[in-house]
Structure formats: C-alpha cells, structure tokens
C-alpha cells in the first residue's frame, strides 16, 4: 500500500500544484522525496516566512492551492506570519509542518511541536481557516478534505496540517477527494433593495476594496459604474481594480489617496457603494464625519465589520461580489442612467501637485519618490503585474502610478507585513511565467526578506524588483516626525546598498540616481529572460509621503 507522504503529494498534483516552497528538515524529508519522485518541484526558499509568501503569490495567480512546507518547531513558527498575510488575502495556501514521531510524544524532544513544546496546531488556528494534526494516516482523507474545502471555497484562505514523521511513513489505502470547486455561490437577499437605492441616488460614489480583487469582479464594477454613472474611488488595497485613466475614476482614497477623491467626498454623497472593503482606518483615513455619505451599500462575504466602521445606515449585500453585482446589473428594475459625469475639476488639484513634484525633482540631489512612481508607468508594459510591499514606496505608487488594465496592481492595507511582496512577486512569476512581474519595495523590506531574491535567481524567475532607498523606515519616520516632532529608531546608521546586495545573490542589479538611468535599467530588466533584476533608486530623505492623514 502507498504511504501517507505518497498519497498527499498525489492529491496536491491533482489540485494543479506544480511547486512547493519551503525549508527542509528531518520530519518532512519523506514529503520532499515524494515530490521529487512525482514531479512536483520543491523550491528551496531562504526563510520559511519567505516560502509562505512565495506560495501565496503562486496561489493567487494560479487560482489553485499553494503549498508552503516547514519542519517542526521554528520551521513552523516562521511560517505563521506568512499564514496571517495569506489570510488577509483569502489566499488558498496549505501550510504543512513536520512533527517528531508520535511514538515519542511526552518525552523531551528537540523542536517538539506538540502540547509539550511549541503547539503548532494551536498557534496556526488564529491565522488560518483550519488547523489540525494528523495523528493517524487513516484520518488523512478526512482532514485533507476539510483543509481543501476551507481553503478553496466560500471565504477562501490558508489552512494548516501538522503531520508527524511516523505518520508520513504509515501505509494506508488510497483514496479520492470530491471536487470542492463545484460550490454553490451565495446570492444575497438584498439585491432588490440595493437596486432601489441605486435608482434613487443623486450623487453616488463607489469605493472598491481588496475584496473586489479577490472576487475578480473587474468587469462587473466597471459595467455597474458606467450604467449608473457612478464615480469610482479605490482603497489602498483596492488599487488596480478599476483603471485610473477611466473617465469615472477619482483615484484612491485613504492613505496614498488623491486630492480628486478627497474633494469629491467633501462635496457630499448620498449613497456609497462599498465593494470588498471592511472600511478599515487605512481605507477611511481623511473621511471625517461632515463628509460621511448618507447611506452605504456594503458588499462583503463576512458580516463581522459591516455597519461598524462608520455609523451610517448600511444595506448589507452578503456573498461573492462578482455574482451579486451580476444580479444587480441584470435586474429588470435597474434604471440605468445616461448621465455625463465630468470629474475634471476634481483632478485639477491633483495635477497641480504632480506638476510641483516634477518641477522639484531635477533641482534636488536625490530623486522624488512621487516623480519616480509617476514616471515608471511609461517604462513598463501596461499589462505588467505589480505587487506593492508595505511602506511609503507603495503609497507613492497608490497615488501616482496609473493602472491601465484592471487586475494588475496588488497591495495589502490590512495585515501589512513588510517584505511580503518580494515573495508574492516570485510566486506570481512562477505561476505566470509569460507575464511581466514587478515588485515595488523599499530598503526596509529588502533588509527583512531581500534574500528571497536568491530563490528567484535559482528558479530563473525574471521578476523586476524596484527598490526605493532613502536609508530609513520612511513611513514610520515621517509619522513620528509629524505627530511627535522627532523620530527615534527609524534611520539606518549603515544604509543598504541594494544593488551590491542583489549582485551578491546573483541578480542583475542597477543603482540609479536619475530618470535616464532608471529608464535604461528598466529596458535592460525587461529584456532579461534568465533571472531577476533589481533596480535600486536613490530617493529623497525628506520628501513627505502621502500617508500623513493617519494619526
């Protein structure tokens, strides 16, 4: 009979998983050997957390299960942050951790992951949809079925299985699992009231969050906006759902928001259509009570925060946003309006800000991060997949980098783990090798997870990493200066030389101090088909990022 390790790898293959990312260790060696035997590539990451990030990027782009593998004890605990980041994205990632043999349970063991040591099953529970220890190979089918169901259906998300070494080696009867992809999509009972509110709206606005990305509702939000002539704003996490050059676009709101979006909200709205946003503090920064909409229609899978973030009358449309939007658009009661909405006056202040940045940039020794982000658009193909890391660098991108094609810009404004986009971009590239993939990151994120560029080198994943370097943790530094008048512990005494660091890892690297150098580096990076490129850009230390609205 086949062993547990063999059947588990076989089931992963049936889910379309071609890569597993992780760090080896004795308790998981049987799994790694089985992957080699069955043709799944085990990709050696440089840190378990990085492996989890790569698996998440892989899962999000491949629309299948991603797998991150770590040994017992610290291997598992290192994966926990990646699991939390995956949960923020509702990403279907299976985190597998090793465990010493069950026959030795209760003895003093190195890297013990049981109740006598570091109980990984319990530690993973808050950051996953399901966490369990397989204590008998005969229960693998039941636990794996639960794990796949929780990962791939409904409010998708990461799951965790802890599997002891002796269980991996146990022989069991082979089995088949049902296809959970055939789930029944939930349709809200509030479609008709939502249509009525839209029909009655005089000055509506649409606010798109990360959930619109997760549901893939790109066509639906654009069609609904056009049918009802609704101006569109995105949260930081919703950046990329709606093209910023669309006549109904007001850009982003919250941190990294535009003057256009803020100005429209200040002039008053009666109905705000919120799609895929919890309305967190990152998304509503700057939305003060005098400028609240009169009513909200909120689309979300989870009712936990609906009606709680803003004290406003809220109609909850529960379920998959894509399906429910389709129902609203097709509803026979919908009164589609032929109204021309001119938002040019709201963009005037934003354009003046951008002109001032362009005029200032050549006059200073270092480049303006805002100017860099605005200029990058013309250097990259419009279909480029962009992953923004957490920090000022991406908030500059949220404000200044135009998105032409929906579904090509991704950023997390909820959990916000620094360095996660480095791994996300690598996983996305391995999933979609034909796509141009760019990671926007900073020197602080590179210090944390820059070594994963070595993983990209080994996998010949030609991701373009754009590193904005000003020698500090910029967002925290400026926030402390703004709120306290001074900053402490935010500036590096020995600054990162990202180009030399990347070169030491085997990547093509460039250090740029002017726009011509950036353009040349970008052209070379786009032509490189053999591995990653790192473009380090030296930016101003004293430039004020578009994040100061948050206290």
Buried (B, 14 or more C-beta within 10 A) or exposed (E): EBBBBBBBBBBBEEBEBBBBBBBBBEBBBBBBBBBEEEEBEBBBBBBBBBBBBBBBBBBBBBEBBBBBBBBBBBBBBBBBBBBBBBBBBBBBBBBBBBBBBBEBBEEEBEBBBBEEBBBBBEBBBEBBBBBBBBBEBBBBBEBBBBBBBBBBBBBBBBBBBBBBBBBBEBEBEEBEEEEBEEEEEEBBEBBEBBBBBBBEBEBBBBBBBBBBBBBBBBBBBBBBBBBBBBBBBBBBBBBBBBBBEBBBBBBBBBBBBBBBBBBBBBEBBBBBBBBBBBBBEBBBBBBEEEBBBBBBBBBBBEEEEBBEBBEBEBBBBBBBBBBBBBBBBEBEEBEEBEEEEEBEEBBEBBEEBBEEBEEBBEEEEBBBBBBBBBBBBEBBEBEBBBBBBBBBBBBBBBBBBBBBBBBBBBBBBBBBBBBBBBBBBBBBBBBBEEBBBBBBBBBBBBBBBBBBBBBBBBBEBBBBBBBBBBBBBBBBBBBBBBEEEEBEEBBBEEEBBBBEBBBEBBBBBBBBBBBEBBBBBBEBBBEBEEBBBBBBBBBBEEBEBBBBBBE
